[in-house]
């Protein structure tokens, strides 16, 4: 509750929370439907969507890493965040004014990925603001900010369910995204602390771009990022297949997709707020392993139960597992580069890249071998392998000793 109070009363944390909430609204409007837009609306097919997903991931992580390092070099985090939000506004504007396959590809493979810089910069801002409070509040603050990203799923996705049930085309998400992008621009311009404001110490790092990259590529850091990426891949696989599995063939449709994803994300919020208490008594890697196990159960059974009423029971393990695997890695990654909030936030993008590339490989291989059920199983296998590797790195004596060395 103290973390919630701080996020409501501290102007910088309040700005971070508002921008993160709006970004969550954008994400829940796009993420469940990008696969069906690519495959069904714009004719890219399964393999074409896998290519778009890979391009999206590469562009997203490149933008986030460059933006994070540049933010540390210059300490001009507000300006960099504005550029990211402008890219989102441009992409949604183009898709609203002139929707088509090539505009869709440009938006998905370049403009929306550039906007992902915002996610890392919000957490960088929150980490800087949290330095003014006792250290025990930090995990709670990060959990609240992450929960605010998930909160719109409770409201926005049920609304999309009603909109699609009324017969609106899936492309309606783009004009809605344009309105949200303008709201984000207003929030950053009016509420985000100005660069150079003496609220906390945020000096330029003085590191060259090459030196910053070399530090992020150290084996003890890169191995953990890849392992966490494998854990995250199950979430990307889920988002990629949920709208393709819930089809009229199993008496489902876009309205069911919106309701299901909204229930999962909505239930994640209260569990995310419980995370700080758990991290005080349970090692982070052990929590991540248990969370990955629960989330994998949900992903593995989704293709099996999609056409039955039992599918709605899966929202509980999905929410508990998702709350852990989406929240606990944030502080874990930030601690790997504790004195550089921008680069530390970029590690989340690298984790996402690793996860998305693994998920894209699972999607391409699974659809080639069998179908969406195989995609789910491959994603589950990758996620559990990553969770086991991360746990071993922190808990097996020989591995942990080599990591410290």
C-alpha positions, 0 to 999 in steps of 0.5 A: 500500500505504501508503494501505491500511495507513493505512485499516487502522490509523487509527481514523477511516479504519477507521470510514469504511471499515467504513461504506462497505463496508456501504453497498456491500453495501446498494447491490449488493443494491438497485441491480441489482433496483430496475428489475425490482421497479418494472416487474415486481413492483409494476407501475409499468411503464417510464415509472413506473420512469423517474418513480421514478428521477427522484424518487429522484435529486432526493430523493437530491441534495437530502438530500446537499446539505442534509446536506453544507452542514449538516455544514459549518455545525455540524461535527456529521457523526456526528449527520447520518450517524446520521439518514441510516442511520436512514432506510435502516433505516426504509425496509427495515423498512417493505418487510419488514413491509408490502411493496406498491406505495405503500410501495415508492414511499415507500422508493425515492423518499424514505427510501433517497435520504435514506440517501445522505447517508452516502456523502458524509459518509464521504468528508468524514470520510476527507478530514478524517482524511487531513489528518493525513498527507502530501498524496500519500496523499490520492488513495490513501486516497480510492481505498481507501475507494471500492474498499471500496464496490465490494468487497461486490459480489464477495461479496454479488452471487454470494450473491444469484445463489445465493439467486435461483437457489434460487427466492427472490423478488427482494423478499428484498433488503429484509430483508437490507437491514434487517440491513445497516442495523442493522450500519451503525447499530452502526458509526456509534454505536460507531466513528465519531469523536464530534462535537467530538473534537479529532482534526483541525480541523473548525470550523463554516463560518459560511456561510449556506445560501444562500451555500453554495448560491451557491458551489456554483452558480458556473459553473466548478463547476456546468459540471464537475459536469454534465459529470461527471454526463453521464459517470456517466449511463452507469453509471446506464443500465447498472444500469437496463437490465441486469436488463431485458436479461438476461431468460428471452427470451435465456436469462438471469435474475436469477442471471445479473444478480447474477453479471454485476454482481458480476464487474464490481464485483469486478474494479473493486476492483484497478483502483481501487487502481491509480488513485493511481499513474496520477493522478501522471503522467496528468491526471485529465480525460484518465483520465476520458475514457479510462475513459468510452470503455471503459465506453461500449463495455461499455454499448453492446454489452451489449444486443447480446451479452446472449444470447451467451457473449461477454457475459462478455467485457464485464466487463473494459472495464466494470471498467477504465472503471468504476474510473476514472469512479467513483474519479477524480472524487471527488478532482477534485470535492473540490478544487473546494471544498477547504476545505469537506469537507461541501459538497465531498462534496455535489458528488458527489451533484449529479454523481449527480443530473445523471447520474441525470436524464440517465439517466432521460431516456435511459431514457424517450426510448429506450424510447419510440423503440425499446427498451433497446438505444436506451437504452444508445446514448443513455447512451453518447452522453451519457457521451462528450459529458460526458467530452469537455466536461470534457477541453476545459475543462481542456486547450483554452487558451481554455476553460481561461483562461475557467475560471480567470477 
